[in-house]
Amino acid sequence: MAQKIWKMGISPDNFIADTVNLTNEELGLYFRLLCYAWKNEATLPNDMDRLKRICQNADEKMINYILPHLLFDAFLSFSVLS
């Protein structure tokens, strides 16, 4: 059984700089997806229905807007969607 990592390191300066242009709703989706990816070996599902469930039925357009922010911010290293 893999050891569970209990903490996720986030640089507040980078987080604020990378998310300053997001609305509160977008930031919530961003953080929800970030936490999901953290728990799932830095991957997100390549399935919009699953992403909607993770994001509590958020609008597909909103999720598509958030994904590039999440995947390409400097403090993340996601390689591909699974």
C-alpha positions in Angstrom: 0.0 0.0 0.0 1.4 3.4 -1.0 2.1 5.9 1.7 -0.4 8.7 1.8 1.0 12.2 1.5 -1.0 14.5 3.9 0.2 17.9 2.8 0.4 19.7 -0.6 3.1 22.4 -0.8 1.8 25.6 -2.4 3.8 28.8 -2.7 1.4 31.6 -1.8 3.2 34.1 -4.0 3.0 31.8 -7.0 -0.6 30.8 -6.3 -1.7 34.4 -6.0 0.2 35.4 -9.1 -1.1 32.5 -11.1 -4.7 32.9 -10.1 -5.1 36.7 -9.7 -7.3 37.0 -12.8 -9.7 34.1 -11.9 -13.1 34.9 -10.4 -14.0 33.3 -7.1 -16.0 30.6 -8.9 -13.1 29.9 -11.2 -10.7 29.8 -8.3 -12.9 27.2 -6.5 -12.9 25.0 -9.6 -9.2 25.5 -10.0 -8.5 24.4 -6.4 -11.0 21.5 -6.5 -9.2 20.1 -9.7 -5.8 20.8 -8.1 -6.7 18.8 -5.0 -8.2 16.0 -7.1 -5.0 15.8 -9.2 -2.9 15.8 -6.1 -4.7 12.8 -4.8 -4.6 11.0 -8.1 -0.9 11.0 -9.0 -1.0 14.4 -10.7 -3.5 13.4 -13.3 -7.0 14.5 -14.3 -9.5 12.4 -16.2 -9.8 13.0 -19.9 -13.6 12.7 -19.6 -15.7 15.8 -19.4 -18.5 14.0 -17.5 -16.0 13.0 -14.8 -14.6 16.5 -14.6 -18.1 17.9 -14.2 -18.7 15.5 -11.3 -15.4 16.5 -9.7 -16.4 20.2 -10.1 -19.9 19.7 -8.8 -21.6 19.9 -12.2 -19.8 23.1 -13.2 -20.4 24.4 -16.7 -18.3 22.7 -19.4 -17.2 26.1 -20.7 -15.9 27.1 -17.3 -14.0 23.8 -16.9 -12.4 24.2 -20.3 -11.3 27.7 -19.3 -9.8 26.5 -16.0 -7.8 23.5 -17.3 -5.1 25.4 -19.2 -4.5 27.6 -16.1 -4.2 24.4 -13.9 -2.1 22.4 -16.3 0.5 25.1 -17.2 1.0 27.1 -14.0 4.7 27.2 -13.0 4.1 25.4 -9.6 2.4 22.4 -11.2 3.9 19.6 -13.3 1.0 17.7 -14.8 2.1 16.0 -18.0 -1.0 14.6 -19.6 -4.7 14.0 -18.8 -5.4 10.4 -18.1 
